[in-house]
Amino acid sequence: MNIRLNPLNDIEMLSLFLEEMNTVQESHIGYCGDTKEEIAHTLYHEFSDADISQSFVVAYDEENLIGALGFDVDKESKSAEVWGPFIKNKGDYQLADSLWEKANALLTSEVNEFSFFINIKNEFVQQFAIHKNAINKGNHLLLKAFHNDLEEVDLAQIESYDLAYRDSFMSLHKKNFPNTYFKASEILDRLSNHNHLLVINEKEGRIKGYVYVEANPEHKEGSIEYITVAADYQKQGIGTLLIRAALSYLFSINEIEEISLSVAKEKDKAKRLYKAAGFKKVHELIHYQLKE
């Protein structure tokens, strides 16, 4: 074998490789995408605050791609989500270690926290994370809903986000999601024709709850990124209404065939809520965290 480790320079080839690896649960890594088109779109447009050449390392045997590892870096929080290691030969821990060392050497941004989201059946990467002294932070369920399961919903109480709700939204998001991938200001920056923030208004600019959704018609899918209800309005059916409103909006886009979200496995109430709205489990992921 003549193995070479290189920074990424062929996104299309990598996307095809990751599709092959991520459609098998035993090599699946969460939140990377399942199709080459979706993966390529993320790598071209959404992956990492660092340049892609400083965020991904690939391994070749001759001209064959046999391994890859990437860091989706968030410069502000000095953290990164780990894509991989994806290894063609799942027993090759030496190659996985080499990719890790090379990827770390390429980093020009300070990163002191790495998060892995590993399929529960992907024992190879679980052992890799444990070997790196990563800590198990709990299990997450990746759920999906499909267009044919959509129920009718009364949207009379649902409103699109307005500037009048800014302070209330930002306060509620910060309180309920203190350590998360999108801060409130980032969600507002991401609002667009396809990314919507739906709220239930109380009075004078205060909201009872909200749901933030992102639509990706190009890849025929949408996602519920955040949903929460203020403490004073729990157990009033607001969460159910927000989920159904999110599904109604996303499935109103003709191209969208499925909607995904994730929930902590131990949150039984949330799981019952999503199941009642038509969501089904497709993957169980284990979150490992490594702090350096």
Stockholm file with secondary structure:
# STOCKHOLM 1.0

chainA/1-292         MNIRLNPLNDIEMLSLFLEEMNTVQESHIGYCGDTKEEIAHTLYHEFSDADISQSFVVAYDEENLIGALGFDVDKESKSAEVWGPFIKNKGDYQLADSLWEKANALLTSEVNEFSFFINIKNEFVQQFAIHKNAINKGNHLLLKAFHNDLEEVDLAQIESYDLAYRDSFMSLHKKNFPNTYFKASEILDRLSNHNHLLVINEKEGRIKGYVYVEANPEHKEGSIEYITVAADYQKQGIGTLLIRAALSYLFSINEIEEISLSVAKEKDKAKRLYKAAGFKKVHELIHYQLKE
#=GR chainA/1-292 SS CCEEEEECCCHHHHHHHHHHHHTSGGGCBTTSCSSHHHHHHHHHHTSCSSCGGGTEEEEEETTEEEEEEEEEEETTTTEEEEEEEEESSTTCHHHHHHHHHHHHHHCCSCCCEEEEEEETTCHHHHHHHHHTTCEEEEEEEEEEEEGGGCCCCCCTTEEECCGGGHHHHHHHHHHHCSSCSSCHHHHHHHCSSSEEEEEEECSTTCEEEEEEEEEEGGGTEEEEEEEEECGGGTTSSHHHHHHHHHHHHHHTSTTCCEEEEEEETTCHHHHHHHHHTTCEEEEEEEEEEEEC
#=GC SS_cons         CCEEEEECCCHHHHHHHHHHHHTSGGGCBTTSCSSHHHHHHHHHHTSCSSCGGGTEEEEEETTEEEEEEEEEEETTTTEEEEEEEEESSTTCHHHHHHHHHHHHHHCCSCCCEEEEEEETTCHHHHHHHHHTTCEEEEEEEEEEEEGGGCCCCCCTTEEECCGGGHHHHHHHHHHHCSSCSSCHHHHHHHCSSSEEEEEEECSTTCEEEEEEEEEEGGGTEEEEEEEEECGGGTTSSHHHHHHHHHHHHHHTSTTCCEEEEEEETTCHHHHHHHHHTTCEEEEEEEEEEEEC
//
